[in-house]
Amino acid sequence: MSNFEYIISSLPYLTLDYKYEDGQGFYTVLEEIKENLGEKDTETLDFLLDGFNAKKLDADFYASALKSPIAFIREYFRFDLNLRNAKVRYLNRVLGRPEDQDVVTGMGTGEEEDLDIDGYRFTGGEFEEDLKVQNALESASLLDREQFLDDITWEKIDSLETFHYFDITAVLAYVAKLHIVDRWLALDEEKGRELFRKLVQEVRGTFKGVNYTEE
């Protein structure tokens, strides 16, 4: 059984400029959290952690996430799906590719179960943050783009954890924020350029022979 009161009360308050205490790191904090989580809640946390691995963010993962009984998992990854697709469309425009190429649509084969009448296993639904994300992606500074996008993600997490104080949602929200903080602890200009290159690499398909200019 999970001891949420102990977990939440023992965790430091997070801001985007949070620094780890001596001897701590992302996985150190995770281990401390997991020590007081029950088996089912640990599995839910592990699912969230899988979603931080770009290699696992395929249609099957999103199909599972959007059917989760945990509201935070459903809505966080609905947002994540829409954010990912917005990045893909932005990169497609930069690289002169068809705008919807490599976008994760959730379109089924027609032979799969749980397809709705339009042939989709899942959809991202309305993307309320779309305009903010588009403005962030158009930022001239690579680091500013990442900062703006993380600010939007942070605000989304805030909205999903409203009125959740001592439950699995509070834990998931904390870890999602800690993941953002962890990325920024070692971020510098070269890291910003690496992030942009990584965005290109994450888009499925081939970019061989395609040149792009880093601003």
Secondary structure by P-SEA (a helix, b strand, c coil): ccaaaaaaaacccccccccccccccaaaaaaaaaaaccaaaaaaaaaaaaaaccccccaaaaaaaaacccaaaaaaaaaaaaaaaaaaaaaaaaacccccccccccccccccccccccccccccccccaaaaaaaaaacccaaaaaaaaaaaaaaaaaaaaccccccaaaaaaaaaaaaaaaaaccccaaaaaaaaaaaaaacccccccbbbbcc
